[in-house]
Every structure is written in C-alpha cells, then in structure tokens.
Amino acid sequence: MIHLVKYKKFKESFDVSPTDQPDVKMAKEKMNTIQDQFKEYTQKKPLIDKVYAKTEKKKTNEEIESELENILGKTDVQSGKDRNPFLVEYLTIAKLHKEVDDLQTAKAEDKVKLDDFQKELNLSTEASTKLAVNTKIQDIKNRMGQNSAKITKVMNDISTKQKEHVTKMEKIKADMNEYIKKISDSDQK
C-alpha cells in the first residue's frame, strides 16, 4: 500500500502553499519542474529522431536546425525560458548518430567510386592514365580509412554520452524519490 501512495505522489502535481517549509517548498517546485521536463522529453524525443531519420530527400543543415528550433525553442539557458536539459543532451547524441550515418554514406559512396576506378585501371593502357587512376584510388582508400577511424571514434563518443545521459536520468529519478519523501514526510506531520 505504501508503494501506491508513493506512486500517486509521483503522478500528481505538487501545489506549493505559503505555509510550506522552505525545503518542502523547494522540493515541490523542483518536482513540478522535473515532471514537466520528463513529460516534454518523452513527447519530443521521437520528434528529434524523426528530424534525423533517413529520408528520400536530403535535408540541409539549415532545414535540420530550423526543425530542431521548432521542437526545442529558440532560447538558451542564458535568456528566457530554459531549454529542457534532457532534450539538449539527447540532441547531442542524435547529432552524433547523424554524423555516423553521414560517414557511413560517404564510405559507401567511396567504395562505389573505388570499384569504378579499379575497373577503369584494368581497362586503361596508357601509363599516364594508370598513374592518375592509381593516385585517385589511393586517395579514396585513404579517405575510407579516415572515415572508418572517425566512425569508430564517434561510436565511442555515442556510447560514452549515452551512458552519461542514462546515469544523469537515474540520478534525477533518485533525487525525485528524495523530494517525494520530503513531501510525504511533511504531509504526514
């Protein structure tokens, strides 16, 4: 039965009353803010994924930024209403996923070019043409190697950022439970 009471407290909005003690008042305000941020996070996270989803039409960076601005808002922490910190962190992770997708696409395009140049090299009989094609092949191989290294680095960054994000969310949930305990204790007095 205790768990049901805690669950109800977690789901409800916390009204701040003038008679609340300062720590209880702060706990209620913080709970309301965090609840609003979690709701917004669960609603807007799929929208961010949709912006970065692969589509038939390639989106320019300006189009992506415009769509993200519509989702997250124009202001930053220094001015106006704060952006949701959970969404901002998730946006960083989504951008890294997009970077990996772009690098993999470039790598696939380079593979096609490499195959074409190797066919051209096999058909070529002139020494100057073979030298030029060999140079292009080597450039493409170097670029593919660099892209592979970048993909590995970005994947490691994604893994690190996701772990940090999950850890932060778990810490905030633990803080919420502490706030709920403070509020419950004050309600029982």
C-alpha positions as a printed NumPy array, in Angstrom:
array([[  0.   ,   0.   ,   0.   ],
       [  2.916,   2.323,   0.717],
       [  4.059,   1.976,  -2.895],
       [  0.648,   3.09 ,  -4.17 ],
       [  0.844,   6.244,  -2.074],
       [  4.324,   6.985,  -3.423],
       [  3.151,   6.321,  -6.974],
       [  0.215,   8.697,  -6.533],
       [  2.584,  11.351,  -5.191],
       [  4.84 ,  10.828,  -8.197],
       [  1.968,  11.21 , -10.677],
       [  0.325,  14.245,  -9.12 ],
       [  1.179,  17.89 ,  -9.409],
       [  2.611,  19.405,  -6.256],
       [  0.889,  22.593,  -5.178],
       [  3.148,  24.963,  -3.298],
       [  1.381,  26.544,  -0.374],
       [  2.552,  29.6  ,   1.578],
       [  2.643,  27.521,   4.776],
       [  5.189,  25.048,   3.378],
       [  8.598,  24.947,   4.951],
       [ 11.375,  26.249,   2.646],
       [ 12.835,  22.816,   1.916],
       [  9.383,  21.349,   1.198],
       [  8.521,  24.331,  -0.997],
       [ 11.75 ,  23.877,  -2.946],
       [ 11.126,  20.122,  -3.237],
       [  7.626,  20.704,  -4.639],
       [  8.827,  23.302,  -7.137],
       [ 11.689,  21.06 ,  -8.236],
       [  9.351,  18.064,  -8.596],
       [  6.942,  20.05 , -10.768],
       [  9.802,  21.253, -12.967],
       [ 11.304,  17.797, -13.33 ],
       [  7.93 ,  16.209, -14.075],
       [  7.296,  18.774, -16.798],
       [ 10.743,  18.154, -18.267],
       [ 10.241,  14.367, -18.291],
       [  6.853,  14.75 , -19.99 ],
       [  8.359,  17.048, -22.601],
       [ 11.292,  14.666, -23.058],
       [  9.054,  11.68 , -23.765],
       [  6.926,  13.721, -26.175],
       [  9.703,  15.425, -28.125],
       [ 12.369,  12.701, -28.237],
       [ 10.614,  10.909, -31.136],
       [ 10.345,  14.244, -32.95 ],
       [ 14.115,  14.698, -32.753],
       [ 14.585,  11.16 , -34.074],
       [ 12.217,  11.966, -36.922],
       [ 14.225,  15.07 , -37.876],
       [ 17.37 ,  12.987, -38.209],
       [ 15.68 ,   9.972, -39.794],
       [ 16.906,   8.996, -43.207],
       [ 14.538,  10.24 , -45.839],
       [ 14.38 ,  10.194, -49.602],
       [ 15.085,  13.91 , -49.696],
       [ 18.402,  15.023, -48.241],
       [ 17.887,  17.737, -45.675],
       [ 20.291,  20.635, -45.447],
       [ 21.806,  21.585, -42.114],
       [ 19.71 ,  24.767, -42.153],
       [ 16.497,  22.759, -42.552],
       [ 17.509,  20.435, -39.727],
       [ 18.398,  23.342, -37.428],
       [ 15.096,  25.045, -38.254],
       [ 13.111,  21.906, -37.408],
       [ 15.072,  21.422, -34.181],
       [ 14.483,  25.051, -33.245],
       [ 10.746,  24.464, -33.671],
       [ 10.953,  21.464, -31.336],
       [ 13.31 ,  22.818, -28.67 ],
       [ 12.665,  26.543, -28.917],
       [ 14.94 ,  29.414, -29.81 ],
       [ 16.2  ,  30.448, -26.414],
       [ 19.104,  29.083, -24.487],
       [ 19.664,  28.927, -20.736],
       [ 21.024,  32.488, -20.538],
       [ 17.922,  34.163, -21.913],
       [ 14.251,  33.404, -21.496],
       [ 12.773,  30.014, -20.715],
       [ 15.361,  27.302, -20.234],
       [ 15.611,  24.518, -22.766],
       [ 14.874,  21.074, -21.453],
       [ 18.278,  19.7  , -20.364],
       [ 17.235,  16.116, -21.128],
       [ 16.328,  17.038, -24.706],
       [ 19.517,  19.041, -25.171],
       [ 21.598,  16.047, -24.089],
       [ 19.586,  13.725, -26.307],
       [ 20.041,  16.142, -29.2  ],
       [ 23.817,  15.814, -28.819],
       [ 23.517,  12.034, -29.037],
       [ 21.186,  12.278, -32.054],
       [ 23.677,  14.58 , -33.828],
       [ 26.421,  12.037, -33.251],
       [ 24.222,   9.279, -34.725],
       [ 23.62 ,  11.518, -37.759],
       [ 27.363,  12.064, -38.102],
       [ 27.934,   8.291, -38.126],
       [ 25.205,   7.86 , -40.762],
       [ 26.804,  10.563, -42.915],
       [ 30.244,   8.982, -42.582],
       [ 28.88 ,   5.542, -43.475],
       [ 27.118,   7.002, -46.506],
       [ 30.33 ,   8.713, -47.619],
       [ 32.228,   5.47 , -47.108],
       [ 29.712,   3.551, -49.238],
       [ 29.926,   6.19 , -51.98 ],
       [ 33.724,   5.973, -51.872],
       [ 33.509,   2.185, -52.201],
       [ 31.461,   2.585, -55.394],
       [ 33.965,   5.126, -56.745],
       [ 36.832,   2.821, -55.826],
       [ 35.254,  -0.056, -57.733],
       [ 34.733,   2.209, -60.768],
       [ 38.335,   3.419, -60.716],
       [ 39.664,  -0.123, -60.349],
       [ 37.64 ,  -1.158, -63.431],
       [ 38.986,   1.879, -65.258],
       [ 42.537,   0.958, -64.22 ],
       [ 42.115,  -2.562, -65.6  ],
       [ 40.847,  -1.205, -68.933],
       [ 43.48 ,   1.505, -69.206],
       [ 46.59 ,   1.013, -71.33 ],
       [ 48.329,   4.413, -71.076],
       [ 50.888,   4.862, -68.31 ],
       [ 49.789,   8.425, -67.516],
       [ 46.164,   7.342, -67.159],
       [ 47.152,   4.419, -64.943],
       [ 49.213,   6.775, -62.735],
       [ 46.314,   9.25 , -62.408],
       [ 43.819,   6.482, -61.648],
       [ 46.188,   4.865, -59.115],
       [ 46.524,   8.251, -57.39 ],
       [ 42.743,   8.605, -57.212],
       [ 42.403,   5.048, -55.909],
       [ 44.969,   5.746, -53.19 ],
       [ 43.178,   8.991, -52.23 ],
       [ 39.88 ,   7.147, -51.942],
       [ 41.445,   4.376, -49.844],
       [ 42.981,   6.987, -47.53 ],
       [ 39.645,   8.777, -47.182],
       [ 37.867,   5.489, -46.478],
       [ 40.431,   4.691, -43.777],
       [ 39.97 ,   8.13 , -42.218],
       [ 36.189,   7.728, -42.301],
       [ 36.47 ,   4.322, -40.624],
       [ 38.602,   5.842, -37.861],
       [ 36.123,   8.709, -37.445],
       [ 33.216,   6.259, -37.275],
       [ 34.973,   4.308, -34.514],
       [ 35.717,   7.494, -32.564],
       [ 32.172,   8.835, -32.903],
       [ 30.675,   5.458, -31.922],
       [ 32.818,   5.549, -28.765],
       [ 31.61 ,   9.119, -28.114],
       [ 28.   ,   7.991, -28.565],
       [ 28.479,   5.136, -26.118],
       [ 30.039,   7.468, -23.543],
       [ 27.376,  10.148, -23.948],
       [ 24.54 ,   7.603, -23.735],
       [ 25.97 ,   6.177, -20.516],
       [ 26.308,   9.692, -19.073],
       [ 22.759,  10.521, -20.149],
       [ 21.308,   7.375, -18.568],
       [ 23.317,   7.948, -15.388],
       [ 22.084,  11.522, -15.15 ],
       [ 18.462,  10.441, -15.692],
       [ 18.793,   7.766, -12.988],
       [ 20.304,  10.305, -10.587],
       [ 17.462,  12.702, -11.225],
       [ 14.938,   9.926, -10.619],
       [ 16.677,   9.191,  -7.316],
       [ 16.51 ,  12.899,  -6.467],
       [ 12.811,  12.844,  -7.31 ],
       [ 12.282,   9.984,  -4.885],
       [ 14.074,  12.04 ,  -2.226],
       [ 11.832,  15.026,  -2.955],
       [  8.77 ,  12.774,  -2.764],
       [  9.983,  11.519,   0.613],
       [ 10.36 ,  15.089,   1.885],
       [  6.904,  15.993,   0.634],
       [  5.376,  12.803,   2.08 ],
       [  7.067,  13.442,   5.417],
       [  5.719,  16.993,   5.51 ],
       [  2.218,  15.797,   4.603],
       [  2.26 ,  13.27 ,   7.447],
       [  3.115,  15.903,  10.066]])
